[in-house]
Amino acid sequence: MKKIALFPGSFDPFTNGHLDVVRRGAELFDEIIIAIGNNSSKQRYLPVEWMEQQITELFRDEPRVSVRSYRGLTADFARDTGARYLLRGLRNTTDFEYENTIAQANRHVNPALETVFLITSPLLAAISSTIIREIHRFGGDVNQFVPFALPRAQG
């Protein structure tokens, strides 16, 4: 049976830390679906469609990696795509506490779903989408944190 992993997130923006998790996950799974979710409690900084195009282009030479956007529960989307694994990156113990709670909830909704955590590479552990958005919003250079150029900051 094919081992399909869903790598869910808002990816607002997709960072070099995310890229590292996908590349390392590709060594463990037959297929990885990068799943761009729409978090109803968050206002997006970058459009989902733009982010989906950028990530798709980034992995154009890797046929085992695809990108899809979705709405609703991650556990339901995993079931719909045939993914039996969720791939998540952990930067620190705070991430673990948060991700552990989500993993338990996902398992409740979809008992066949297993969450696999990869520890972020030390050089990338300080990177967060939130910090990158703030630097970018105020005109700072974020090129070392993201695998592609972000559009000019608005206002």
Summary of the structure (lengths in Angstrom):
residues: 155
radius of gyration: 15.1
end to end distance: 49.4
largest distance: 49.4
contacts: 447
relative contact order: 0.21
helix: 37%
strand: 20%
